[in-house]
């Protein structure tokens, strides 16, 4: 069938895409993203007046989880449109939950199906890495042909955020990934003629992971999109020029990106954010490296642009330019082929060199609090033997005087320390 989807999508890419989302494991991965799923549920529940007794369209329904949320708040009817084999699983869940009279599962692409009536609200989860990857946003916008005048889109708007970052560790890691091809005698074979190509390939990969906001070298700027009003052609070519003043002196290694979406109902606006300061989601954050870091001094002007061109592989070709003074770096990246760096560990510590307080003073404060807490616990248990080792007490006392600005933590009572640090009121 000659549809809008087929005209913009390579056949092999579409086949792989629908096979991927036809997997129960992938649906589970998304559903178990608590921030994602619970935010959608809250956005629908808090705005139940937009759904009660209304006709709803769920675009790319997958397991049907959003359709179920709409049914929970009294939707009159929900059309759950799903093009992958997951449509059969969705039908099974609808039947098992006794909702055949409310949720109607339609197998097919939104660009190729017809509905028997117009709808009051369109719901979908169309976001990919960097917001736009997989190009499902265009399918979401296409669905507006079924929307009544004045109808609502959930989500309603989106913002892609970008900022400069400095991260020597990730830069060195990525450079090292290509070192295999520097070998001049791999089983007697010289591989080094491919080292430049290998390095080029590594730097074409956006990095999907999470990080501490201490790596940011600038404030952020936003590219905004309104799903109710903006045209799909804005998604074909996205150009984001930027001007930043460096927040500190150091090396710029590239751009950090994240996004948020807003659900604007008649009762409440609810936001889903993938910012590094928010709970982690399965979208993580995405960083774009430049091949040669640029040195910048605090306050110095940094200019450039990020150009994102949609391609037929349901993704984007990225062109990043950054300029500092007369120095300029450019890199081309492929959003379809990211490097998944996230190792499952939450990021709780700032990058090296971000501490501006005396570390021994901080340690002594922690130790003093620990001692005071232990003493208080013993008092609460009726144990009056509050002695700690003389060596430990002397160490704490000496260090606190010489390295803590004259603050004598060991000479302070347990109760005083606990009150000072909020342990006791």
C-alpha positions as CSV (number, residue, x, y, z in Angstrom):
1,X,0.0,0.0,0.0
2,X,1.3,3.5,-0.9
3,X,0.9,5.3,2.4
4,X,2.6,8.2,4.0
5,X,4.4,5.9,6.3
6,X,5.7,3.6,3.5
7,X,6.8,6.6,1.4
8,X,9.1,7.9,4.1
9,X,10.4,4.5,5.4
10,X,12.8,1.9,4.0
11,X,11.1,-1.5,3.9
12,X,13.8,-3.3,5.8
13,X,13.8,-0.6,8.6
14,X,10.0,-0.9,8.9
15,X,10.2,-4.7,9.1
16,X,12.8,-4.6,11.9
17,X,10.9,-1.9,13.7
18,X,7.6,-3.8,13.9
19,X,9.3,-7.0,14.8
20,X,11.1,-5.3,17.7
21,X,7.8,-3.8,19.1
22,X,6.0,-7.1,18.6
23,X,8.1,-8.6,21.4
24,X,6.5,-9.0,24.8
25,X,10.0,-8.4,26.3
26,X,10.3,-5.0,24.7
27,X,6.8,-4.1,25.8
28,X,7.7,-5.2,29.3
29,X,10.8,-3.0,29.2
30,X,8.7,0.1,28.5
31,X,5.9,-0.8,30.9
32,X,8.4,-1.4,33.7
33,X,9.8,2.1,33.2
34,X,7.9,3.3,36.3
35,X,8.4,7.0,35.6
36,X,7.0,6.7,32.0
37,X,4.1,4.5,32.9
38,X,3.0,6.2,36.1
39,X,3.3,9.6,34.6
40,X,1.0,8.7,31.7
41,X,-1.5,7.1,34.1
42,X,-1.4,10.2,36.3
43,X,-1.8,12.6,33.3
44,X,-4.9,10.6,32.2
45,X,-6.4,10.2,35.7
46,X,-5.8,13.8,36.8
47,X,-7.6,14.9,33.6
48,X,-10.4,12.4,33.7
49,X,-12.9,15.0,32.5
50,X,-11.1,15.0,29.2
51,X,-11.7,11.2,28.9
52,X,-14.9,10.4,30.6
53,X,-17.7,9.5,28.1
54,X,-15.3,10.5,25.3
55,X,-14.0,8.7,22.2
56,X,-10.2,8.1,22.4
57,X,-7.6,7.1,19.9
58,X,-4.4,5.3,21.1
59,X,-1.7,5.5,18.4
60,X,0.9,2.7,18.5
61,X,-1.0,1.1,21.3
62,X,1.4,-1.8,21.9
63,X,0.2,-3.8,24.9
64,X,-2.7,-1.3,25.2
65,X,-1.6,0.1,28.5
66,X,-2.7,3.7,27.7
67,X,-6.0,2.4,26.4
68,X,-6.6,0.7,29.7
69,X,-5.8,3.9,31.6
70,X,-8.4,5.7,29.4
71,X,-10.9,3.0,30.2
72,X,-10.2,3.3,33.9
73,X,-11.5,6.9,33.9
74,X,-14.7,6.1,32.0
75,X,-13.8,6.5,28.3
76,X,-16.9,5.7,26.2
77,X,-14.8,4.0,23.5
78,X,-11.1,3.6,22.8
79,X,-9.6,2.7,19.4
80,X,-6.2,1.0,20.0
81,X,-4.3,1.0,16.8
82,X,-1.2,-1.2,16.6
83,X,0.7,-2.3,13.5
84,X,2.9,-5.0,14.9
85,X,2.0,-8.5,16.0
86,X,1.5,-7.1,19.5
87,X,-2.0,-6.2,18.4
88,X,-3.0,-9.9,19.0
89,X,-1.5,-9.7,22.5
90,X,-3.4,-6.5,23.1
91,X,-6.7,-8.1,22.1
92,X,-6.0,-10.9,24.5
93,X,-5.4,-8.5,27.4
94,X,-8.6,-6.5,26.5
95,X,-10.7,-9.7,26.5
96,X,-9.1,-11.0,29.7
97,X,-9.9,-7.7,31.5
98,X,-13.5,-7.7,30.3
99,X,-13.2,-4.5,28.2
100,X,-14.2,-5.8,24.7
101,X,-17.1,-3.3,24.8
102,X,-14.9,-0.3,25.4
103,X,-11.5,-1.0,23.8
104,X,-11.5,-1.8,20.1
105,X,-8.1,-3.1,18.8
106,X,-7.4,-2.2,15.2
107,X,-4.4,-4.0,13.5
108,X,-2.6,-1.7,11.1
109,X,-0.6,1.5,10.6
110,X,-2.4,4.7,11.6
111,X,-1.6,6.0,8.1
112,X,-3.5,3.1,6.5
113,X,-6.6,2.5,8.7
114,X,-10.0,4.1,8.9
115,X,-12.1,4.9,11.9
116,X,-15.9,4.8,12.0
117,X,-16.0,8.1,13.9
118,X,-13.9,11.1,14.9
119,X,-12.3,11.1,18.3
120,X,-12.1,13.6,21.2
121,X,-8.6,12.8,22.4
122,X,-5.5,11.2,20.9
123,X,-3.1,9.4,23.2
124,X,0.3,8.0,22.3
125,X,3.9,7.4,23.5
126,X,5.7,8.4,20.3
127,X,9.0,9.6,21.8
128,X,12.4,8.1,21.0
129,X,16.0,8.9,21.9
130,X,16.5,12.6,21.6
131,X,12.7,12.8,21.3
132,X,12.6,12.3,17.6
133,X,14.3,8.9,16.9
134,X,12.1,6.3,15.2
135,X,10.1,9.1,13.6
136,X,6.9,8.0,15.3
137,X,6.1,11.6,16.1
138,X,5.0,12.0,12.4
139,X,2.5,9.1,12.8
140,X,1.2,10.7,15.9
141,X,0.6,14.0,14.0
142,X,-1.0,12.1,11.1
143,X,-3.6,10.8,13.5
144,X,-4.9,14.4,13.9
145,X,-7.0,13.7,10.7
146,X,-9.3,11.7,13.1
147,X,-9.4,14.4,15.8
148,X,-12.5,16.6,16.4
149,X,-12.1,20.3,16.2
150,X,-10.9,21.4,19.7
151,X,-9.8,17.9,20.6
152,X,-6.8,17.2,22.7
153,X,-3.4,15.5,22.2
154,X,-1.8,13.6,25.1
155,X,1.1,14.5,25.1
156,X,0.4,18.1,24.0
157,X,3.9,19.6,23.6
158,X,7.6,18.6,23.7
159,X,10.9,20.3,24.4
160,X,14.3,19.1,23.3
161,X,17.1,20.5,25.5
162,X,20.7,20.9,24.6
163,X,23.8,22.1,26.6
164,X,27.6,22.0,26.3
165,X,29.3,19.4,28.4
166,X,32.9,18.4,29.5
167,X,33.6,14.8,30.3
168,X,37.2,13.6,29.8
169,X,36.4,10.1,30.9
170,X,33.8,9.4,28.3
171,X,35.9,11.0,25.6
172,X,38.9,8.8,26.5
173,X,36.6,5.7,26.7
174,X,35.2,6.3,23.2
175,X,38.6,7.0,21.7
176,X,39.9,3.7,23.3
177,X,37.1,1.7,21.7
178,X,38.8,2.0,18.3
179,X,42.2,1.0,19.6
180,X,41.8,-2.6,18.4
181,X,42.4,-1.3,14.9
182,X,45.7,0.2,15.7
183,X,47.4,-3.2,16.0
184,X,50.2,-3.8,13.5
185,X,50.4,-7.6,14.1
186,X,47.0,-9.1,14.9
187,X,47.7,-12.8,14.2
188,X,50.4,-11.5,11.9
189,X,48.1,-9.0,10.1
190,X,48.5,-5.3,10.1
191,X,45.1,-3.7,11.0
192,X,46.3,-0.1,11.4
193,X,45.2,1.0,7.9
194,X,41.6,1.0,9.3
195,X,42.3,2.9,12.5
196,X,41.1,6.2,11.1
197,X,37.9,4.6,9.8
198,X,37.3,2.9,13.2
199,X,37.7,6.1,15.1
200,X,35.4,7.9,12.7
201,X,32.8,5.2,13.3
202,X,33.0,5.5,17.1
203,X,32.5,9.3,16.9
204,X,29.5,8.8,14.7
205,X,27.7,7.1,17.5
206,X,25.6,9.2,19.9
207,X,26.1,8.0,23.5
208,X,23.1,6.8,25.4
209,X,23.7,7.0,29.2
210,X,23.1,9.2,32.2
211,X,25.4,11.6,34.0
212,X,25.8,14.1,36.8
213,X,24.8,17.7,35.9
214,X,28.3,18.8,37.1
215,X,29.5,18.0,33.6
216,X,27.5,20.8,32.0
217,X,29.6,23.7,30.7
218,X,26.6,26.0,29.9
219,X,22.9,26.6,30.5
220,X,20.5,24.8,28.2
221,X,18.3,26.0,25.3
222,X,15.2,24.4,24.1
223,X,13.7,23.4,20.7
224,X,9.9,23.3,21.2
225,X,7.1,21.5,19.3
226,X,3.4,21.7,19.8
227,X,1.6,18.4,18.8
228,X,-1.8,20.1,18.5
229,X,-0.8,22.9,16.1
230,X,2.7,22.4,14.5
231,X,3.1,20.8,11.1
232,X,4.9,17.6,10.5
233,X,7.3,19.3,8.0
234,X,9.0,20.9,11.1
235,X,10.2,17.4,11.9
236,X,11.9,16.8,8.5
237,X,14.7,19.3,9.1
238,X,15.4,20.5,12.6
239,X,18.1,23.2,12.9
240,X,19.0,24.5,16.4
241,X,21.5,27.3,16.4
242,X,23.0,28.1,19.8
243,X,25.1,30.7,21.7
244,X,26.4,29.9,25.1
245,X,28.7,31.6,27.6
246,X,30.9,29.0,29.3
247,X,30.1,28.4,32.9
248,X,33.7,27.6,33.7
249,X,37.2,27.1,32.2
250,X,37.9,23.7,30.7
251,X,37.4,21.5,27.6
252,X,34.1,21.2,25.7
253,X,33.6,17.6,24.5
254,X,30.2,18.0,22.8
255,X,26.5,18.5,23.4
256,X,24.3,16.9,26.0
257,X,20.6,16.4,25.2
258,X,17.4,15.4,26.9
259,X,13.7,16.1,26.5
260,X,10.4,16.5,28.2
261,X,6.8,16.4,27.2
262,X,3.7,18.0,28.7
263,X,0.2,16.7,29.0
264,X,-2.1,19.8,29.1
265,X,-5.6,18.8,30.2
266,X,-8.4,21.0,31.2
267,X,-7.8,20.1,34.9
268,X,-4.0,19.9,35.2
269,X,-0.7,19.9,33.3
270,X,1.6,17.0,33.9
271,X,5.2,16.7,32.7
272,X,7.3,13.7,31.8
273,X,11.0,14.7,31.8
274,X,14.2,12.8,30.9
275,X,16.4,15.4,32.4
276,X,19.5,14.2,34.4
277,X,18.0,15.8,37.5
278,X,14.8,13.6,37.2
279,X,14.3,9.9,37.9
280,X,15.9,7.8,35.2
281,X,13.8,6.6,32.3
282,X,14.4,4.1,29.5
283,X,15.2,7.0,27.2
284,X,18.2,8.0,29.5
285,X,20.0,11.1,28.0
286,X,22.0,11.3,24.8
287,X,25.4,13.0,24.2
288,X,27.0,14.0,21.0
289,X,30.8,14.1,20.9
290,X,33.2,16.2,18.9
291,X,36.4,14.6,17.7
292,X,38.8,17.2,19.2
293,X,37.8,18.9,22.4
294,X,37.7,22.7,22.4
295,X,39.3,24.7,25.2
296,X,37.2,27.5,26.6
297,X,37.6,30.1,29.5
298,X,34.8,31.0,31.9
299,X,32.4,33.5,30.3
300,X,33.8,32.9,26.8
301,X,31.2,32.8,23.9
302,X,30.6,29.5,22.3
303,X,28.5,29.3,19.1
304,X,27.3,26.6,16.8
305,X,24.3,24.6,15.6
306,X,22.8,21.2,15.6
307,X,21.2,20.1,12.3
308,X,19.0,17.0,12.4
309,X,17.8,15.6,9.0
310,X,15.2,12.9,8.9
311,X,16.1,9.8,6.9
312,X,14.2,6.7,5.6
313,X,15.7,4.5,8.3
314,X,13.2,6.0,10.8
315,X,15.9,8.1,12.3
316,X,18.0,11.2,11.8
317,X,21.4,12.2,10.4
318,X,23.0,14.7,12.8
319,X,25.5,17.4,12.0
320,X,27.0,19.2,15.0
321,X,29.2,22.4,14.7
322,X,30.8,24.1,17.7
323,X,33.0,27.2,17.5
324,X,35.2,28.9,20.2
325,X,37.0,32.0,18.9
326,X,38.8,31.0,15.7
327,X,38.6,27.2,16.6
328,X,35.8,25.1,15.0
329,X,34.8,21.5,15.3
330,X,32.3,19.6,13.3
331,X,31.0,16.0,13.6
332,X,28.4,14.0,11.8
333,X,26.5,11.4,13.8
334,X,23.9,8.6,13.1
335,X,21.1,8.6,15.6
336,X,20.0,5.2,14.3
337,X,23.3,3.6,15.7
338,X,23.9,4.9,19.2
339,X,26.4,3.5,21.7
340,X,24.6,2.2,24.9
341,X,27.0,3.1,27.6
342,X,24.7,3.0,30.6
343,X,25.8,0.2,33.0
344,X,22.8,0.0,35.3
345,X,24.4,2.1,38.1
346,X,22.8,5.4,39.2
347,X,24.9,8.5,38.9
348,X,25.1,10.1,42.4
349,X,28.6,11.6,42.4
350,X,29.8,14.8,40.6
351,X,32.6,14.5,38.1
352,X,36.2,14.8,39.4
353,X,37.4,18.3,40.4
354,X,33.9,19.6,41.4
355,X,34.6,19.6,45.1
356,X,35.5,23.0,46.5
357,X,35.4,22.1,50.2
358,X,38.2,20.7,52.3
359,X,37.7,16.9,52.0
360,X,39.1,16.1,55.5
361,X,36.7,18.6,57.0
362,X,33.8,16.9,55.3
363,X,35.1,13.5,56.5
364,X,35.4,14.7,60.1
365,X,31.9,16.1,60.0
366,X,30.6,12.7,58.7
367,X,32.6,10.8,61.4
368,X,31.4,13.2,64.2
369,X,27.8,12.6,63.1
370,X,28.3,8.9,63.1
371,X,29.8,8.9,66.6
372,X,27.0,11.1,67.9
373,X,24.4,8.9,66.3
374,X,25.9,5.8,67.8
375,X,26.1,7.4,71.2
376,X,22.5,8.5,71.0
377,X,21.4,5.0,70.1
378,X,23.3,3.6,73.1
379,X,21.6,6.1,75.3
380,X,18.2,5.1,73.9
381,X,19.1,1.5,74.7
382,X,20.0,2.4,78.3
383,X,23.7,1.8,77.8
384,X,25.8,4.5,79.5
385,X,29.1,3.1,78.3
386,X,29.7,5.7,75.7
387,X,33.5,5.4,75.3
388,X,35.2,5.1,71.9
389,X,38.8,4.2,71.4
390,X,41.2,7.0,72.6
391,X,43.2,6.8,69.4
392,X,40.0,7.4,67.4
393,X,38.9,10.2,69.6
394,X,42.3,11.9,69.5
395,X,42.4,11.6,65.7
396,X,39.0,13.1,65.4
397,X,39.8,15.9,67.8
398,X,43.1,16.8,66.2
399,X,41.9,16.7,62.7
400,X,38.8,18.7,63.5
401,X,40.9,21.5,65.0
402,X,43.5,21.7,62.3
403,X,41.4,21.1,59.3
404,X,37.9,22.2,60.2
405,X,38.3,25.9,60.6
406,X,38.7,25.5,64.4
407,X,35.4,23.6,64.8
408,X,35.9,21.1,67.6
409,X,33.5,18.3,66.9
410,X,35.0,15.9,69.4
411,X,34.5,18.5,72.2
412,X,30.9,19.0,71.2
413,X,28.2,17.0,73.0
414,X,26.4,14.3,71.0
415,X,23.1,16.1,71.4
416,X,24.6,19.4,70.0
417,X,25.9,17.6,66.9
418,X,22.6,15.8,66.3
419,X,20.7,19.1,66.6
420,X,23.1,20.9,64.3
421,X,22.7,18.3,61.6
422,X,19.0,17.8,61.9
423,X,19.1,14.3,63.5
424,X,17.4,15.6,66.6
425,X,14.9,18.5,66.7
